[in-house]
């Protein structure tokens, strides 16, 4: 932060308020904590949609929220006294893990359920006497929000639901006996202040780069928040331009003065083309710099630890850049090698909860995964997931087969850009067992079953996997007789 930002924050923290006004009035204390200079408000009935109004919330609106008549929230401008971390669609173990990382305890935080299913809000008290700029709060949590680990509210000119309303219940054992909103306000008021200056920086690369580097020079999982990378990588968007000869010359001749960043970029792109996992690529590039810098890198001579940290961040940015744009190494060849085997069909039917749409969607995932399972992480583009089933149901299908043990999804994603990574627990199978349909590789559940089973065998397979008898009969009838019946209808239409 620059000196101007520090001065503004200090002035706001030192601005005293007459706290005696709120000592005996829970409602005034609630407004003091959570309704800070709102420019407007949002409101939602218990069965309706959110509506935005561009005037501050009146007392009757806040009372309606607290007495669970409807939900209400504020549209904040620039200042706040609290922060809420929104864990959307995350298990409780995941929430506790990040509570531990950011050092949120029962002494300085309160965890509440969210009205959205399987979601939680972690509330932290930042100040009692003054106000904290919202951009400063967002900047403090930037290393977490950039990786989509959780969302941070309030946000400037964005609506956020006020706490202690309907279906917002305490999770910590120490405060589960709090029933009324007055008790919850009093409990939150007495928390210890959460100091943003002590918030650790989160780094996904928890890597032991070299065993022979002194422990004091190894990068750690949690580093001070003020550390920032000094270089920005701008990889090419749609092509890999570097030939093997250029890479080999670089490896043979080592670094030239002033080109360390460029050399690292060339090596990372080469490793990505060859489908080398990210951790191995970081290790390779780091070893290259360590052994071949030849005294031509002032940064390395001055501070090797900072160079290793930069290499780790640069590698992740390059890999993420290509993957999120869908520019995957040998992806066209992967698409040509997608296959389904009889073992994969049985796997899909075992984990679909006896629902054919789920089985079809899972089969599409399996076909995509089959030729890419050698990768460390497999990300399926959101566009494909929505193409494989109705866009309003694809998440339900994924949750269904994930619940039944078919695989596990990650947490890092960007809406309408790239999806959470997928790891399927597929049985052993190889391309030699691929099922063919009409002279080509089968890619859907219908094609795979029709290419490997007779109608009687398909009916028996569905019944063995738990499908009701009538459902199995209808599925097989549609699957094997659809073309014939369609042809008859067309003939009648033109005769």
Residue, then its C-alpha position, 0 to 999 in steps of 0.5 A: x500500500x502507498x502512504x496515502x492509503x495508509x493515512x486514510x486507513x489510520x484516519x478512519x480507524x482513529x475516528x471515534x464514535x459515541x459508543x454509549x449510544x449502542x450499549x443498551x439498544x441492540x437494534x441501534x448496535x446492529x445498524x452501527x455494525x452492519x448498515x454502514x452508509x448504504x446507497x441502497x438495499x436489496x429485498x427478497x420475499x421468502x418465495x420470490x426473487x431479489x429486488x434492488x432499490x436505490x434508497x437506504x433501507x428503512x428501519x421497518x425493512x431491517x426489522x422485517x429481516x431480523x424477524x424473518x418476514x423476508x430477507x433484506x441486504x445493503x448496497x454498500x458504498x466505500x466503508x464497512x466495519x465487518x467482512x463476510x466470507x461467502x463459501x458457496x456450495x462448499x462442505x463444512x470441512x472445506x470451510x474449517x480448512x480455510x478458517x484455519x489458514x486465515x487464522x479465524x477462530x471462535x474468539x475472532x469470528x462467527x460462522x453462520x449457515x446461508x439460506x442457500x444449500x450447503x453454503x456458509x458465511x464467516x463473519x469477522x469484526x474489523x473495527x468497533x470505533x472506526x470504518x475500514x475502506x472496502x477496497x482495502x478489505x478486498x485487496x487484503x483477501x485478493x490472493x484468495x478471491x483470485x483463486x475462487x476459494x470464496x467470495x468476500x463481502x461487502x463489495x462496493x455498490x453490490x448488494x449483500x444479505x444482512x446477517x441473522x435473518x431466516x435460515x442464518x443459524x450459528x455453526x460454532x458449538x459455543x454459540x448454538x444456544x443463541x436464538x434471538x437476533x439480539x443475543x447474536x448481535x451482542x455475541x458478535x459485538x464482543x468478538x476480538x478484532x480481526x487484524x487484516x495486517x496479519x492475514x496470510x497470503x495464500x499460495x496454491x503451489x505448496x512445493x518442495x522445489x529442491x532438497x538441496x536449497x537451504x530451508x530458509x530459502x524454500x518457498x512456503x505455503x503461507x507467506x507474508x501478504x505484502x509479497x508481490x511478483x515483480x514480473x507479469x507474463x503475457x503468453x501468446x493466446x493461440x499458438x505455440x511458436x517455439x521450435x524444439x531447436x530453439x529450446x535445445x539451444x537455450x538448454x545447451x547455452x544457458x542464460x544470456x543477460x537480461x533474458x531470464x524471464x523470457x527463457x523461463x517463458x519459453x521453457x514453460x511453454x515447451x513443457x506445456x506442449x509436452x503435457x508435463x504436469x505443472x509441478x514437474x515443469x516448475x521443478x525443471x525450470x527452477x533447476x535450469x535457472x539454478x544450474x545455468x544462470x552463469x552469473x547473467x541474472x542479477x535477480x538470482x545473484x541478489x535473491x534466489x528465493x524471490x526468483x524461485x517464487x517468481x518461477x512458481x507463479x509464472x508457471x501457474x499463470x502460463x498453464x492457467x492461461x492456456x487451459x482457461x482459453x481451451x488451448x490444450x496440448x494435443x487436444x485435437x488428438x485427444x478428441x480423436x482418441x476419446x472412447x467408451x468401453x463396456x467397463x465404462x458403461x457399467x461404471x456410468x450405470x452404477x453411479x447414476x442413481x438409476x436415472x438415465x439423464x445422469x447416466x448419459x451425462x456421466x458417459x459424456x464426461x467419461x468419454x472426454x476424460x478417457x483420453x486425458x486421464x494422464x493429465x494432472x487435472x482435467x478441466x471440462x469447459x463449461x460450454x461442453x457441460x451445458x451441451x451434454x445436458x440441459x444447462x439448468x440440470x447439468x450441475x444436478x447431474x454432476x452432484x448426483x454422480x459425485x455423491x454416488x462416488x463416481x469422482x471428485x470435483x475441485x473448487x477453482x472455477x470461473x463462471x461461464x469461462x472454465x469449470x472445476x477440475x474433475x477426477x473420475x474413479x474409472x476402472x481400468x480400461x484401454x483403447x483396445x476395449x473401445x466400442x464401435x458403432x456404425x464403423x466409428x468410436x462410440x461417444x454416447x451411452x446409446x451408441x455404446x450400448x447398441x454397439x456392444x449389446x443385443x436388446x435382450x442383453x441391454x435389458x438385462x444390463x439395466x435390470x442388473x444395475x437397478x433400473x426398474x423393469x418397466x423403465x428398462x423396457x422403455x429405455x431399450x425400446x426407445x434405444x433400438x426401435x427409434x430409427x425404425x419408428x421414425x422411418x415409418x412415420x416419415x413414409x406415412x407422411x409422404x404417401 
